[in-house]
């Protein structure tokens, strides 16, 4: 089975900018809805978000992954990937 691969690239964004953008997605927008929805099944992410401290770099892997995902620019079309 052949899988699509994307080249690894350095994360070009500043941590502080990513944290600010992530935080800006939680408040409700003009239509009364937040701009980020997290499934209740994402227990590690929820736990980390509840305990998150900007100046402490520990127990933040899920939060970091979410920040990266918000900035991700996919270089290949979704149908190029096999899921499952």
C-alpha positions in Angstrom: 0.0 0.0 0.0 1.4 3.4 -1.0 0.9 6.3 1.4 1.2 10.0 0.7 4.1 11.7 2.5 4.5 15.4 3.2 8.0 16.7 3.8 8.8 17.8 7.3 9.2 21.5 7.7 10.1 23.7 10.7 7.1 25.4 12.4 7.5 29.0 11.2 5.1 30.7 13.6 5.9 32.1 17.0 4.5 30.2 20.0 2.9 33.4 21.4 1.1 34.1 18.2 -0.3 30.5 18.1 -1.4 30.7 21.7 -3.1 34.1 21.0 -4.9 32.7 17.9 -6.0 29.5 19.8 -7.4 31.6 22.6 -9.2 33.9 20.2 -11.2 30.9 18.9 -12.9 30.1 22.2 -15.1 33.2 22.7 -18.4 33.2 20.9 -18.4 35.2 17.6 -21.1 37.6 16.4 -23.4 34.7 15.5 -23.2 33.3 19.1 -21.0 30.4 18.2 -17.4 29.7 19.2 -14.9 29.2 16.3 -13.4 26.0 17.8 -15.2 22.9 18.9 -13.5 20.2 20.9 -15.0 16.7 21.2 -15.7 15.5 24.8 -13.6 12.4 23.7 -10.5 14.5 23.6 -9.8 14.1 27.3 -6.1 14.8 27.2 -6.6 18.0 25.2 -9.3 19.2 27.6 -7.2 18.3 30.6 -4.2 20.2 29.3 -6.3 23.3 28.3 -7.8 23.5 31.8 -4.3 23.4 33.4 -2.5 25.4 30.7 0.0 28.0 31.8 1.6 30.1 29.1 5.0 30.3 30.9 5.2 26.6 31.7 6.4 24.2 29.0 5.2 20.9 30.4 2.0 18.8 29.9 1.3 20.8 26.7 1.7 18.3 23.9 -1.9 18.2 22.9 -2.2 22.0 23.1 0.9 22.3 20.9 -0.6 19.8 18.4 -3.8 21.9 18.2 -1.8 25.1 17.7 0.2 23.4 14.9 -3.0 22.1 13.3 -4.5 25.6 13.3 -1.6 26.8 11.2 -1.2 23.7 9.0 -1.2 24.3 5.3 -1.8 20.9 3.6 0.3 20.5 0.5 -1.6 17.5 -0.8 -5.4 17.1 -1.4 -7.2 15.2 1.3 -8.1 12.3 -1.1 -4.4 11.5 -1.4 -4.4 10.1 2.1 -5.8 6.8 3.3 -7.4 6.8 6.7 -8.1 3.7 8.7 
